[in-house]
């Protein structure tokens, strides 16, 4: 009996061309069309949603369709007295949304909208003696939060406020035998967390700790016959991993190790030809999360209609350049 | 702002849900039951320790609870009654457990003694039945467990319960990252320093991975256990040593090597035996269940671990009297080598030598040991070659995995695969 491989089969009915205008329409109408229930169900991650949407719009040259003033007002209201930023008004602060807010403000060149000093103090307060970071005051530790902390502070030019060496030490302690990284020491390698850890080491200039060939090998094995990428062995391909795996390979200087053509075909097939936007896999419902990662992946793959994206920050390259940031990248 | 027309039945529904949790300590599952029309009876179902909520009311209940909770947060001066607030949070989180802020509010209630810790563990367990990979639920669980520990709760009982919950979540969702992470965290934080629990877990995990051959997370947990067993200061159980000894003999008996190797006397019997028996189990699973990448990934881990033992001998030997000394493992030990310069302590460079340093061996014994290891390496590689060539050609996916494995052996592990007749 032939074994079924965990992958999808692309049919000829899936989109093959990039539907840029539809994606712009999808993002700009996303919040508007939601009913009350959907709004309440997703408000807990609204700040990140705004970051995904705005970054997507800027990458395809449509940022002017978003009401900038409204967004800046919103962010201002989301900063807590302690300095951290929450997902929405009335929600508790968290590193995840603090980073999203700082990314948006960097894009708009409007960091002075929030109290930067307090924000920096907030991030700093979350570092633990072992160098790791908690996501908020309740104590959950994860390498995602290490990335959030250093990305956030570097965008503010305040990286020196934390113990960078200790922070690096913790991330490196999460490295596994396959070259990958997990959420904590001893945790399974996971493409999303690998991206976070590489991003963290890229920002702090410590990529020499990584075994780039070994990790590159593992990352390339995420590519399935359909062309799509998964995040761990025996998982289905998903557009968001197109970003996490590709960005990681780009940071490692090994992007060309992937089968480019079939990956482009897979990502394009994940577009919704009617509403616009990308979904996790062909035929599923699109959302802003998969839309930004689909567009950013295509940008890394050299799609000329999309502006260059920075693999470390997942932000338009011109913004990272304007801030004078030079996150480390390896070369082969 | 309160809604003008709140869902009038919501409070009754929340009370009913609360009552089910109170009166049924054995409640184990929650789910949303697809019933699209309101039949004018309660949408809260309670059958055989399972709690159901009819789907027609879900959006109304959620919007009601969501607005009430957000209003309560704004009117800090006029606090919501804690019991009411707890019911609102239960209802909202059962429907949408991703809202971090609502879990934070529960933590505040717990801190203030307005919610019961044990009851909270029960609530999370039931919630996980519907959302077994919910990050926030596991994070909250850890928080509660930490509080209970500080309060002097019985560690053994806690560990028992946590192992059950994480197994339950792992059974309900394949490759459940959070369930297995939680299990590792519990073992690291709740288990006593004795080896009994490790042995129990090792045996249970063998049964689990054997029936979940696609589950890489479950296998990675087994790697975590194997690492702990290898590091163990105490000796491992007789059973494990015995299985290990037999596995080594089995590996050697299949090799082309004619020499009679008396490896069973070696100082490395525990570590090499553990790896050898796991390798044989893995071979068996690969051959019985073709085309599972998770199994092949696990195999890599075992081979890397074996290579580490060889390195450890060459390190001790200094010059390295054996041919294998030139091909020192490139993987984890290389990472460790690089890291040890910067990382003074912690998880990375404590590559515990499987051969205890205070174990005094004469140079003659060391020589014999090296010879045995050489033989064993040859036998292992022969075993790899045999496995690769034994994969059925009509199993395309298995063939692909076998080909990848051969490539990995020569490029990453830097060991040549011998030709098998």
Interface residues (C-beta under 8 A of the other chain):
Chain A: X2 X3 X4 X5 X6 X36 X37 X40 X41 X44 X45 X86 X87 X90 X91 X92 X94 X130 X136 X138 X139 X140 X165 X168 X169 X172 X173 X175 X176 X177 X178 X179 X182 X183 X184 X185 X186 X187 X188 X190 X208 X209 X211 X214 X217 X221 X232 X233 X234 X235
Chain B: X59 X62 X63 X66 X67 X70 X73 X74 X96 X98 X99 X100 X101 X103 X104 X107 X139 X142 X143 X146 X175 X177 X180 X181 X184 X185 X188 X214 X215 X216 X217 X220 X224 X227 X290 X291 X292 X293 X294 X297 X300 X301 X304 X305 X330 X331 X332 X334 X335 X338 X339 X342 X343 X346 X347 X348 X394 X395 X396 X397 X398 X404 X408 X411 X412
